[in-house]
Amino acid sequence: MSADSRPPLLQLTGVWRSYPAGDQPIDALKDVSLSIEAGEMVAIIGQSGSGKSTLMNILGCLDRPSRGSYKIAGRAVLEMTPDDLAALRRQHFGFIFQRYHLLPDLDAQGNVEAPAIYAGAPARSRRDRAVALLTRLGLADRLNHRPSQLSGGQQQRVSVARALMNGGEVILADEPTGALDTKSGGEIMKILQELNAEGHTIILVTHDPKVAENARRIIEISDGEILSDRRNGPAHSVKRPGETLKFADKERLTALVARLGDAFHMALLAMNAHRLRTVLTMLGVIIGIASVVSILAIVGGAQKSIMTSVGSMGSDTVNILAGASAGDTRVAQTRGLRPSDLSVLAGQPYIDSVSPTIVTSRLVRAGSASGNGTINGVGEQYFRVQNTKLAQGRMFDAAAVTAAAQEAVIDDKAAKKLFENRDPLGQTILLGNVPLRVVGVTAKAEGMNVIFQGSKLQVWAPYTTVMARMVRQPDVSQISVRLADGVSTPAAETAITNALITEHGKQDFFLRSSDSMRKQLGQITLIFSLLLGSIGGISLFVGGIGVMNIMLVSVSERTREIGVRTAVGARRSDIMSQFMIEAVLVCLIGGALGIGLSFMIAAIFSLLVKTFQLVYSAWSVLLALGISTLVGLVFGWLPARNAAALDPVDALARE
């Protein structure tokens, strides 16, 4: 294509822009057609409401025509994707606004660098260019000043530098002198003329005829229609961009990292600028995570305590009970368990020790002291089976069992109740009317033994003594077996079952092992943890709702910032990632603080309660951090999507 046949840089043909307003739409532009060549300096003049700003927004790809055609270097805008339009704004267009529209949380240099960040420019090169542009515009001593620390003229110079950051082949200036004094306005117009002389295409929107006279071409618009189009002089000769104009740029990993880094930085700035709101937003997450972590620690402590207690009852024990199963109504018709079964089991290589148990209740007396007692008739190996320790005295032996000796071992509660301030050893107690001599006192019960023994006084006597002198029955309540070290519990249960079936002729008994008890208790703690976890989850859900609500408010408050970022070339994904990162950061920091709060609760709890300890695990902490991140992603998605979907024109117009 020859140079003369190239299409105009910007070309509108029959463009209309209508806005809904009740039953009848309002036409801001009506059948507008015009062409702008590269290197021109064009002033679009008109009164307020004439449509000049709408025309500039369409030319700058901030808005789209309702009807008609708009082409940039021969390509139709309506065919371009949002990322194509963002690439144009980012790499070829530069905007100068009447109200400056600088990002308040960034300094002058940061504001100028913003378009280059979205373009993926390396940090050092964009920093050097920003400094060079600001120095050229007389702001070398204002690089680190925020907009609130700059005068109106200085803010507009920063806006000019930002427009030039990525080249600014086409600069669109909307009332660039409208908010400035005469001197500052004259300086800005001089800068724009110099830029035009260097080859930049300048499109100037103004209502002031004096400002318009600085342009080489003046287009007058009224009520959405072009009234006149006259030239003050020729356009500057520049290289036509038709061959080099980019409509989309390739994403590079370094560019993506730079954009995410900027989003992270902006999220921190936004959180710091609204510290109270950030803390209140975190509060729900802090409480929720602290609840979840503390609940997991409570469950961990309960599991540890339960497993310790089960272990204290006897390591790898198997209890044999009469009946086909628990609650068997035909247990009275079965043979039952008898001392003769002991001889079947005692010689098995997989059994360490074995003892029968027969239980009855009696009033236990010693002198004038008395109490309700549980009388346990057991064998001499019972204390090894159940891993019971003595505090003083001795256990009765096999000879005592054979002779049905009137000896007893009592627990510490019975010793305190019956023999306060006296040594119980050698003393006589009455179980009903049966006298027994105390030969030993067990150590204080711990763990699950406390629950099973209950509040009654515990007395252990030879089962032969209990059967002969108290219950007068041939059966025992259960037989307890301690397995030999290294023996598999399931294999031992199978062997015990086979041995007793051979003895009984049928299976009229069932087994209950410490291993199965551990599993049952584990299921109970799991249910308990799910129940408490659901409570913590509800708290966390409420916290997530709070995060979403605050983020929605944040989007509303920062609408103009979103519009500015869109104008300087931010993609929708850039806007969305910024707010998503902010939501995740809020939740992640809240999660970390929640974990810290949980540790504080544990420290206070350990000072107040000595019998129970909260147990934390690395996976629970990692899980909490993962959950807090997920809360940020889930509840930050809607606000981030709303931010990314904002119309740039509406966003820039929002005060």
C-alpha positions as CSV (number, residue, x, y, z in Angstrom):
1,M,0.0,0.0,0.0
2,S,1.4,3.4,-1.0
3,A,1.8,6.2,1.6
4,D,-1.1,8.2,0.0
5,S,-3.4,5.2,0.1
6,R,-2.9,4.5,3.8
7,P,-6.1,4.9,5.9
8,P,-6.3,7.9,8.3
9,L,-4.9,7.3,11.8
10,L,-8.4,7.8,13.3
11,Q,-11.6,7.7,11.3
12,L,-15.2,8.0,12.4
13,T,-18.0,7.4,9.9
14,G,-21.6,8.0,10.8
15,V,-21.0,7.6,14.6
16,W,-23.9,7.8,17.1
17,R,-23.6,7.4,20.8
18,S,-26.9,7.0,22.7
19,Y,-27.6,6.6,26.4
20,P,-30.8,5.1,27.9
21,A,-32.9,7.7,29.7
22,G,-36.4,6.5,30.4
23,D,-38.6,5.8,27.3
24,Q,-36.5,8.0,25.0
25,P,-32.7,7.5,24.7
26,I,-30.5,10.6,24.7
27,D,-28.2,11.0,21.6
28,A,-24.8,12.4,22.8
29,L,-23.4,12.1,19.3
30,K,-25.4,12.2,16.1
31,D,-24.0,11.0,12.8
32,V,-20.5,12.2,13.4
33,S,-17.9,11.7,10.6
34,L,-14.3,12.9,10.7
35,S,-10.7,11.8,10.1
36,I,-7.6,12.7,12.0
37,E,-4.2,12.2,10.5
38,A,-1.0,11.4,12.4
39,G,0.8,14.5,13.6
40,E,-2.2,16.8,13.8
41,M,-3.1,19.0,16.7
42,V,-6.9,19.1,16.8
43,A,-9.1,21.1,19.2
44,I,-12.6,19.9,19.7
45,I,-14.5,22.9,21.1
46,G,-18.1,23.1,22.4
47,Q,-20.1,24.1,25.4
48,S,-20.9,21.7,28.3
49,G,-23.2,19.0,27.1
50,S,-22.2,19.4,23.4
51,G,-20.8,15.9,23.2
52,K,-17.1,16.8,23.0
53,S,-16.1,14.6,25.9
54,T,-18.1,11.7,24.6
55,L,-16.3,12.1,21.3
56,M,-12.9,12.1,23.0
57,N,-13.8,9.0,25.0
58,I,-14.7,7.2,21.8
59,L,-11.5,8.4,20.1
60,G,-9.5,7.1,23.1
61,C,-11.3,3.7,23.1
62,L,-12.7,4.4,26.6
63,D,-16.2,4.2,25.0
64,R,-17.7,2.6,21.9
65,P,-20.2,3.9,19.4
66,S,-23.8,2.8,19.5
67,R,-23.9,3.0,15.7
68,G,-21.5,3.8,12.9
69,S,-17.9,2.9,12.3
70,Y,-14.7,3.9,14.1
71,K,-11.4,2.7,12.6
72,I,-7.9,3.1,14.0
73,A,-5.2,2.7,11.3
74,G,-7.9,1.0,9.1
75,R,-9.0,-1.5,11.7
76,A,-12.6,-1.4,13.1
77,V,-12.8,-0.8,16.8
78,L,-15.9,-2.9,17.1
79,E,-13.9,-5.9,15.9
80,M,-11.3,-5.5,18.7
81,T,-11.3,-7.4,21.9
82,P,-11.1,-5.6,25.3
83,D,-7.4,-6.6,25.5
84,D,-6.8,-5.1,22.0
85,L,-8.3,-1.8,23.2
86,A,-6.3,-2.0,26.4
87,A,-3.1,-2.5,24.3
88,L,-3.9,0.6,22.3
89,R,-4.5,2.7,25.4
90,R,-1.4,1.3,27.0
91,Q,1.1,1.6,24.1
92,H,-0.2,4.4,21.8
93,F,-2.7,6.6,23.6
94,G,-2.0,9.0,26.5
95,F,-4.7,10.8,28.5
96,I,-4.6,14.2,30.2
97,F,-7.6,14.9,32.3
98,Q,-9.0,18.1,33.7
99,R,-9.0,16.7,37.2
100,Y,-5.6,15.1,36.7
101,H,-6.9,11.6,37.8
102,L,-3.6,10.7,39.6
103,L,-3.6,7.7,41.9
104,P,-3.5,9.2,45.4
105,D,-1.5,6.4,47.0
106,L,1.4,6.6,44.5
107,D,4.0,9.4,44.3
108,A,4.7,11.3,41.1
109,Q,7.2,8.7,39.8
110,G,4.8,5.8,40.6
111,N,2.0,7.5,38.8
112,V,4.1,8.0,35.7
113,E,5.4,4.4,35.7
114,A,1.9,2.9,35.8
115,P,1.4,2.6,32.0
116,A,4.8,1.0,31.6
117,I,4.0,-1.6,34.3
118,Y,1.0,-2.7,32.4
119,A,3.1,-2.8,29.2
120,G,5.6,-5.1,30.9
121,A,8.5,-2.8,30.8
122,P,11.5,-3.8,33.0
123,A,11.6,-2.0,36.4
124,R,14.9,-0.1,35.7
125,S,14.0,1.1,32.3
126,R,10.5,2.4,33.3
127,R,12.1,4.1,36.4
128,D,14.7,5.8,34.3
129,R,12.1,7.0,31.7
130,A,9.8,8.3,34.4
131,V,12.6,10.3,36.1
132,A,13.6,11.6,32.7
133,L,10.1,12.7,31.8
134,L,9.4,14.4,35.1
135,T,12.8,16.1,35.0
136,R,12.0,17.4,31.5
137,L,8.8,18.8,32.8
138,G,10.5,20.6,35.7
139,L,9.5,18.1,38.5
140,A,12.9,16.7,39.3
141,D,12.5,17.8,42.9
142,R,9.0,16.3,43.2
143,L,9.6,12.7,42.2
144,N,8.6,11.3,45.6
145,H,5.7,13.7,46.3
146,R,2.2,12.3,46.3
147,P,-0.6,14.2,44.4
148,S,-1.8,15.8,47.6
149,Q,1.6,17.4,48.0
150,L,1.6,18.9,44.5
151,S,0.0,22.0,43.1
152,G,-2.6,21.8,40.3
153,G,0.0,22.7,37.7
154,Q,2.4,20.2,39.0
155,Q,-0.2,17.4,39.0
156,Q,-1.1,18.2,35.4
157,R,2.6,17.9,34.5
158,V,2.7,14.5,36.1
159,S,-0.4,13.7,34.0
160,V,1.5,14.8,30.9
161,A,4.5,12.7,31.8
162,R,2.2,9.7,32.4
163,A,0.6,10.2,28.9
164,L,4.1,10.1,27.4
165,M,5.4,7.2,29.4
166,N,4.8,4.5,26.7
167,G,5.3,6.9,23.7
168,G,2.0,8.7,23.7
169,E,1.7,8.8,19.9
170,V,-1.8,10.0,20.4
171,I,-2.4,12.3,23.3
172,L,-6.0,13.1,24.3
173,A,-6.4,16.1,26.6
174,D,-9.8,16.8,28.2
175,E,-9.9,20.4,29.4
176,P,-6.2,20.2,30.4
177,T,-6.2,23.8,31.5
178,G,-9.7,23.9,33.0
179,A,-8.6,23.5,36.7
180,L,-5.4,25.6,36.3
181,D,-4.6,29.3,36.7
182,T,-3.7,31.3,33.7
183,K,0.1,30.9,34.1
184,S,-0.1,27.1,34.7
185,G,-2.6,26.7,31.8
186,G,-0.2,28.5,29.5
187,E,2.7,26.3,30.5
188,I,0.6,23.2,29.8
189,M,-0.4,24.4,26.4
190,K,3.2,25.2,25.6
191,I,4.2,21.7,26.5
192,L,1.4,20.2,24.3
193,Q,2.6,22.4,21.3
194,E,6.1,21.2,21.8
195,L,4.9,17.6,21.9
196,N,3.0,18.2,18.7
197,A,6.1,19.7,17.1
198,E,7.9,16.5,18.0
199,G,5.3,14.5,16.0
200,H,2.7,13.5,18.7
201,T,-0.9,13.6,17.6
202,I,-2.7,15.9,20.0
203,I,-6.5,15.9,20.4
204,L,-7.6,18.7,22.7
205,V,-11.1,19.0,24.2
206,T,-12.0,22.5,25.5
207,H,-14.8,25.0,25.8
208,D,-12.4,27.9,25.7
209,P,-11.8,29.4,22.2
210,K,-8.5,30.9,23.3
211,V,-7.2,27.5,24.2
212,A,-8.5,26.1,21.0
213,E,-6.6,28.6,18.9
214,N,-3.4,26.9,20.0
215,A,-4.4,23.9,17.7
216,R,-3.8,23.6,14.0
217,R,-7.3,22.3,13.4
218,I,-10.5,23.3,15.3
219,I,-13.6,21.2,15.2
220,E,-16.7,22.8,16.7
221,I,-19.4,20.5,18.0
222,S,-22.9,21.3,19.4
223,D,-25.7,19.0,20.5
224,G,-23.7,16.0,19.3
225,E,-23.2,17.3,15.8
226,I,-20.2,18.8,14.1
227,L,-20.9,22.4,13.1
228,S,-17.5,23.3,11.6
229,D,-14.1,21.9,10.9
230,R,-11.4,24.4,10.0
231,R,-7.6,24.4,9.9
232,N,-5.1,26.9,11.4
233,G,-2.1,25.3,9.8
234,P,-0.6,22.1,8.4
235,A,0.0,19.0,10.5
236,H,3.5,18.1,11.5
237,S,5.2,15.6,9.2
238,V,5.7,12.3,11.1
239,K,6.1,8.7,10.4
240,R,2.7,7.1,9.8
241,P,2.0,4.5,12.5
242,G,-0.2,2.3,10.2
243,E,2.6,-0.2,9.8
244,T,3.7,-0.3,13.4
245,L,0.5,0.2,15.4
246,K,0.0,-2.7,17.8
247,F,-3.5,-3.9,18.7
248,A,-2.4,-6.5,21.2
249,D,0.9,-7.4,22.8
250,K,2.2,-10.8,23.8
251,E,2.3,-11.7,27.4
252,R,5.8,-12.4,28.8
253,L,6.5,-14.0,32.1
254,T,8.5,-11.1,33.3
255,A,5.7,-8.7,32.4
256,L,3.2,-10.9,34.2
257,V,5.4,-11.0,37.3
258,A,5.8,-7.2,37.1
259,R,2.0,-6.7,36.9
260,L,1.4,-9.0,39.8
261,G,4.1,-7.3,41.8
262,D,2.4,-4.0,41.1
263,A,-0.9,-5.4,42.1
264,F,0.6,-6.7,45.4
265,H,2.2,-3.3,46.0
266,M,-1.1,-1.5,45.4
267,A,-2.9,-3.9,47.6
268,L,-0.5,-3.1,50.5
269,L,-0.9,0.6,49.9
270,A,-4.7,0.4,49.9
271,M,-4.6,-1.7,53.1
272,N,-2.3,0.8,54.7
273,A,-4.4,3.8,53.6
274,H,-7.5,2.3,55.2
275,R,-5.9,0.6,58.3
276,L,-9.0,0.7,60.5
277,R,-11.2,-0.7,57.7
278,T,-8.6,-3.4,57.0
279,V,-8.4,-4.4,60.6
280,L,-12.2,-4.6,60.9
281,T,-12.3,-6.7,57.7
282,M,-9.7,-9.1,59.1
283,L,-11.5,-9.4,62.4
284,G,-14.0,-12.0,61.2
285,V,-11.3,-14.0,59.5
286,I,-9.1,-13.8,62.7
287,I,-11.9,-15.1,64.9
288,G,-12.9,-17.8,62.4
289,I,-9.3,-19.1,61.9
290,A,-8.6,-18.9,65.6
291,S,-11.7,-21.0,66.2
292,V,-10.8,-23.6,63.6
293,V,-7.2,-23.9,64.8
294,S,-8.2,-24.0,68.5
295,I,-10.9,-26.7,67.7
296,L,-8.3,-28.8,65.9
297,A,-5.9,-28.3,68.9
298,I,-8.7,-29.4,71.3
299,V,-9.5,-32.4,69.2
300,G,-5.8,-33.2,69.0
301,G,-5.5,-32.9,72.7
302,A,-8.6,-35.1,73.3
303,Q,-7.2,-37.8,70.9
304,K,-3.9,-37.8,72.7
305,S,-5.6,-38.0,76.1
306,I,-7.9,-40.8,74.9
307,M,-5.1,-42.8,73.3
308,T,-3.0,-42.4,76.4
309,S,-5.9,-43.5,78.6
310,V,-6.7,-46.5,76.4
311,G,-3.0,-47.4,76.7
312,S,-3.1,-47.1,80.5
313,M,-6.0,-49.6,80.6
314,G,-3.8,-52.2,79.1
315,S,-1.6,-52.5,76.1
316,D,-3.0,-54.7,73.3
317,T,-5.7,-56.3,75.5
318,V,-8.7,-58.4,74.3
319,N,-11.8,-58.8,76.5
320,I,-14.0,-61.9,76.0
321,L,-17.6,-61.5,77.0
322,A,-20.6,-63.9,77.1
323,G,-23.2,-63.7,74.4
324,A,-23.1,-63.7,70.6
325,S,-22.8,-59.9,70.7
326,A,-23.4,-56.9,72.9
327,G,-27.0,-56.8,74.2
328,D,-27.6,-60.5,73.3
329,T,-31.0,-61.3,74.9
330,R,-30.2,-65.1,74.9
331,V,-27.1,-64.7,77.0
332,A,-28.8,-66.5,79.9
333,Q,-29.2,-69.7,77.7
334,T,-25.5,-69.8,76.8
335,R,-22.8,-71.7,78.5
336,G,-21.2,-68.5,79.7
337,L,-17.5,-67.9,80.6
338,R,-16.0,-70.1,83.2
339,P,-12.6,-70.3,85.0
340,S,-12.0,-73.5,83.0
341,D,-11.7,-71.4,79.8
342,L,-8.5,-69.9,81.4
343,S,-6.7,-73.2,81.0
344,V,-7.5,-73.2,77.3
345,L,-6.0,-69.7,76.8
346,A,-3.2,-69.7,79.4
347,G,-0.8,-71.9,77.4
348,Q,-1.2,-70.1,74.1
349,P,2.1,-68.6,72.8
350,Y,0.4,-65.4,71.6
351,I,-0.9,-64.6,75.1
352,D,1.2,-62.8,77.7
353,S,-1.3,-63.0,80.6
354,V,-4.9,-63.8,81.3
355,S,-7.4,-63.1,84.0
356,P,-11.2,-63.7,84.6
357,T,-13.3,-60.9,86.1
358,I,-16.5,-61.2,88.1
359,V,-18.1,-58.1,89.4
360,T,-20.5,-57.4,92.2
361,S,-21.4,-54.6,94.5
362,R,-21.2,-54.5,98.3
363,L,-21.1,-52.0,101.1
364,V,-17.5,-51.7,102.1
365,R,-16.8,-51.0,105.8
366,A,-13.7,-50.5,108.0
367,G,-14.5,-49.5,111.5
368,S,-17.0,-46.6,111.5
369,A,-16.2,-45.6,107.9
370,S,-18.1,-47.1,105.0
371,G,-18.9,-46.6,101.3
372,N,-20.5,-48.3,98.3
373,G,-18.0,-50.4,96.6
374,T,-17.5,-52.4,93.4
375,I,-16.0,-55.8,94.1
376,N,-13.8,-57.2,91.3
377,G,-13.0,-60.9,91.5
378,V,-9.9,-61.3,89.4
379,G,-6.9,-63.6,88.9
380,E,-3.4,-63.0,90.0
381,Q,-2.4,-61.8,86.4
382,Y,-5.2,-59.2,86.2
383,F,-3.0,-56.3,87.3
384,R,-0.5,-57.2,84.5
385,V,-3.3,-57.5,82.0
386,Q,-4.7,-54.1,82.9
387,N,-1.3,-52.5,83.5
388,T,-2.4,-51.4,87.0
389,K,0.3,-50.1,89.3
390,L,0.6,-50.3,93.1
391,A,1.2,-47.4,95.4
392,Q,2.0,-49.6,98.3
393,G,1.8,-53.2,99.4
394,R,1.6,-56.2,97.0
395,M,-0.8,-58.0,94.7
396,F,-2.3,-61.3,95.8
397,D,-0.6,-64.3,94.1
398,A,-1.6,-67.6,92.4
399,A,-1.5,-69.4,95.7
400,A,-4.0,-66.9,97.1
401,V,-6.3,-67.5,94.1
402,T,-6.1,-71.3,94.5
403,A,-6.8,-71.1,98.2
404,A,-9.6,-68.5,97.8
405,A,-7.7,-66.4,100.3
406,Q,-9.4,-63.5,102.0
407,E,-7.1,-60.9,100.7
408,A,-7.9,-57.7,98.9
409,V,-6.3,-54.8,97.0
410,I,-8.1,-51.5,97.3
411,D,-7.8,-48.3,95.2
412,D,-6.6,-44.9,96.6
413,K,-10.2,-43.6,97.0
414,A,-11.0,-46.5,99.3
415,A,-7.8,-46.0,101.3
416,K,-8.6,-42.4,101.9
417,K,-12.3,-43.1,102.6
418,L,-11.8,-46.0,105.0
419,F,-8.4,-45.4,106.5
420,E,-8.0,-41.6,106.8
421,N,-4.6,-40.8,108.3
422,R,-4.0,-44.6,108.8
423,D,-1.9,-47.2,107.0
424,P,-4.5,-49.5,105.3
425,L,-2.0,-52.4,104.9
426,G,-2.9,-55.3,107.1
427,Q,-6.2,-53.8,108.1
428,T,-9.5,-55.7,107.7
429,I,-12.4,-54.5,105.6
430,L,-15.9,-56.0,105.4
431,L,-17.5,-56.6,102.0
432,G,-21.1,-57.0,103.3
433,N,-20.4,-59.7,105.9
434,V,-17.2,-61.1,104.3
435,P,-14.0,-59.9,106.0
436,L,-10.9,-59.4,103.8
437,R,-7.4,-58.3,104.7
438,V,-5.9,-55.4,102.7
439,V,-2.5,-56.4,101.2
440,G,-2.1,-53.6,98.6
441,V,-3.3,-50.1,97.4
442,T,-3.3,-49.2,93.8
443,A,-1.9,-46.0,92.4
444,K,-4.3,-43.2,91.6
445,A,-6.4,-44.0,88.5
446,E,-5.6,-42.0,85.3
447,G,-7.3,-41.5,82.0
448,M,-10.2,-43.7,81.0
449,N,-9.8,-45.8,84.2
450,V,-11.2,-42.8,86.1
451,I,-14.3,-43.0,84.0
452,F,-14.7,-46.8,84.1
453,Q,-14.1,-47.0,87.9
454,G,-16.6,-44.2,88.6
455,S,-17.2,-42.8,92.1
456,K,-17.5,-46.2,93.9
457,L,-14.7,-47.6,96.0
458,Q,-12.8,-50.2,94.1
459,V,-11.8,-53.5,95.7
460,W,-10.0,-56.4,94.0
461,A,-10.1,-59.9,95.5
462,P,-9.3,-63.4,94.2
463,Y,-12.1,-64.5,91.9
464,T,-12.3,-67.8,93.7
465,T,-13.0,-65.9,96.9
466,V,-15.7,-63.8,95.3
467,M,-17.4,-66.8,93.6
468,A,-17.3,-68.9,96.8
469,R,-18.3,-66.3,99.4
470,M,-20.3,-63.7,97.6
471,V,-21.9,-64.5,94.2
472,R,-22.0,-68.3,94.4
473,Q,-22.2,-68.8,90.6
474,P,-20.0,-70.7,88.2
475,D,-19.7,-68.0,85.5
476,V,-17.4,-65.0,85.3
477,S,-18.3,-61.6,83.8
478,Q,-15.5,-61.5,81.3
479,I,-12.0,-62.8,80.6
480,S,-9.3,-60.3,79.9
481,V,-6.2,-61.2,77.8
482,R,-3.0,-59.3,77.3
483,L,-1.3,-60.3,74.0
484,A,2.4,-61.0,73.8
485,D,4.6,-58.3,72.3
486,G,4.6,-58.1,68.5
487,V,1.4,-60.2,68.1
488,S,-1.1,-59.0,65.6
489,T,-4.5,-58.2,67.3
490,P,-6.7,-59.5,64.4
491,A,-4.6,-62.8,64.2
492,A,-4.8,-63.2,68.0
493,E,-8.6,-62.6,68.0
494,T,-9.0,-65.3,65.4
495,A,-6.9,-67.8,67.4
496,I,-8.8,-67.0,70.6
497,T,-12.2,-67.5,68.8
498,N,-11.1,-70.8,67.3
499,A,-9.8,-72.1,70.7
500,L,-13.0,-71.2,72.6
501,I,-15.3,-72.5,69.9
502,T,-13.6,-75.8,70.2
503,E,-14.1,-75.7,74.0
504,H,-17.7,-74.5,73.9
505,G,-18.9,-76.3,70.8
506,K,-20.2,-73.0,69.4
507,Q,-19.5,-69.3,69.4
508,D,-21.6,-68.0,72.4
509,F,-19.1,-65.2,73.2
510,F,-17.7,-62.0,71.5
511,L,-14.5,-60.1,71.7
512,R,-13.7,-56.5,72.3
513,S,-10.1,-55.3,72.0
514,S,-8.3,-52.1,73.0
515,D,-7.6,-51.7,69.3
516,S,-11.3,-51.7,68.4
517,M,-11.9,-49.3,71.4
518,R,-9.3,-46.9,69.9
519,K,-11.1,-47.0,66.6
520,Q,-14.5,-46.3,68.2
521,L,-13.1,-43.5,70.3
522,G,-11.4,-42.2,67.2
523,Q,-14.8,-42.1,65.4
524,I,-16.3,-40.3,68.4
525,T,-13.6,-37.7,68.4
526,L,-14.0,-37.3,64.6
527,I,-17.7,-36.6,65.0
528,F,-16.9,-34.2,67.8
529,S,-14.3,-32.4,65.7
530,L,-16.8,-32.2,62.8
531,L,-19.4,-30.7,65.1
532,L,-17.0,-28.2,66.6
533,G,-15.4,-27.6,63.2
534,S,-18.8,-26.7,61.7
535,I,-19.2,-24.0,64.4
536,G,-15.7,-22.6,63.5
537,G,-16.7,-22.9,59.8
538,I,-19.8,-20.8,60.4
539,S,-17.7,-18.2,62.1
540,L,-15.2,-18.2,59.1
541,F,-18.1,-18.0,56.6
542,V,-19.4,-14.9,58.4
543,G,-15.9,-13.5,58.3
544,G,-15.8,-14.2,54.6
545,I,-19.1,-12.4,54.1
546,G,-17.6,-9.4,55.9
547,V,-14.6,-9.5,53.6
548,M,-16.8,-9.5,50.6
549,N,-18.9,-6.6,51.8
550,I,-15.9,-4.5,52.7
551,M,-14.3,-5.3,49.4
552,L,-17.5,-4.3,47.6
553,V,-17.4,-1.0,49.5
554,S,-13.7,-0.7,48.6
555,V,-14.5,-1.1,44.9
556,S,-17.2,1.5,45.1
557,E,-14.8,4.0,46.9
558,R,-12.0,3.3,44.4
559,T,-14.1,3.4,41.2
560,R,-12.2,6.4,39.8
561,E,-8.9,4.7,40.5
562,I,-10.2,1.7,38.5
563,G,-11.1,4.1,35.6
564,V,-7.7,5.7,35.7
565,R,-5.9,2.3,35.6
566,T,-8.1,1.3,32.7
567,A,-7.3,4.5,30.8
568,V,-3.6,4.0,31.2
569,G,-3.8,0.5,29.7
570,A,-4.8,-1.9,32.5
571,R,-6.5,-5.1,31.2
572,R,-9.6,-6.4,33.0
573,S,-7.4,-9.2,34.3
574,D,-5.1,-6.6,35.8
575,I,-8.0,-4.9,37.7
576,M,-9.3,-8.3,38.8
577,S,-6.0,-9.6,40.0
578,Q,-5.3,-6.4,42.0
579,F,-8.6,-6.8,44.0
580,M,-8.2,-10.5,44.3
581,I,-4.7,-10.1,45.7
582,E,-6.0,-7.6,48.2
583,A,-8.7,-9.9,49.4
584,V,-6.3,-12.8,49.7
585,L,-3.8,-10.7,51.5
586,V,-6.4,-9.5,54.0
587,C,-7.5,-13.0,54.6
588,L,-4.0,-14.5,54.7
589,I,-2.8,-11.9,57.2
590,G,-6.0,-12.4,59.2
591,G,-5.4,-16.1,59.1
592,A,-1.8,-15.6,60.4
593,L,-3.1,-13.4,63.2
594,G,-5.9,-15.9,63.9
595,I,-3.2,-18.6,64.4
596,G,-1.3,-16.4,66.7
597,L,-4.5,-15.7,68.7
598,S,-5.1,-19.4,69.0
599,F,-1.5,-19.9,70.3
600,M,-2.2,-17.2,72.9
601,I,-5.4,-18.9,73.9
602,A,-3.5,-22.2,74.3
603,A,-0.9,-20.5,76.5
604,I,-3.5,-19.0,78.8
605,F,-5.4,-22.3,78.9
606,S,-2.3,-24.2,79.9
607,L,-1.8,-21.9,82.8
608,L,-5.4,-22.3,84.0
609,V,-5.9,-26.0,83.2
610,K,-3.1,-28.5,84.1
611,T,-5.0,-31.7,83.3
612,F,-5.6,-31.1,79.6
613,Q,-3.3,-29.8,76.9
614,L,-4.1,-28.4,73.5
615,V,-2.1,-30.2,70.8
616,Y,-1.2,-28.3,67.6
617,S,0.2,-29.9,64.5
618,A,1.9,-28.4,61.5
619,W,-0.8,-29.7,59.1
620,S,-3.5,-27.8,61.1
621,V,-1.6,-24.5,60.8
622,L,-1.0,-25.1,57.1
623,L,-4.7,-26.0,56.7
624,A,-5.7,-22.8,58.4
625,L,-3.5,-20.7,56.1
626,G,-4.9,-22.6,53.1
627,I,-8.5,-22.0,54.3
628,S,-7.9,-18.3,54.8
629,T,-6.4,-18.1,51.3
630,L,-9.4,-19.9,49.9
631,V,-11.8,-17.5,51.8
632,G,-10.0,-14.6,50.1
633,L,-10.3,-16.2,46.7
634,V,-13.9,-17.2,47.1
635,F,-15.2,-14.0,48.8
636,G,-12.9,-11.7,46.9
637,W,-14.0,-13.0,43.5
638,L,-17.3,-11.1,43.2
639,P,-15.9,-7.7,44.2
640,A,-12.9,-8.2,41.9
641,R,-15.2,-9.2,39.0
642,N,-17.4,-6.1,39.6
643,A,-14.3,-4.0,39.6
644,A,-13.0,-5.5,36.3
645,A,-16.4,-5.1,34.7
646,L,-16.7,-1.3,35.4
647,D,-17.2,0.9,32.4
648,P,-14.1,3.1,32.2
649,V,-16.1,6.2,31.3
650,D,-18.5,5.8,34.2
651,A,-15.6,5.0,36.5
652,L,-13.7,8.1,35.5
653,A,-16.8,10.3,36.0
654,R,-17.4,9.0,39.5
655,E,-16.5,11.4,42.2
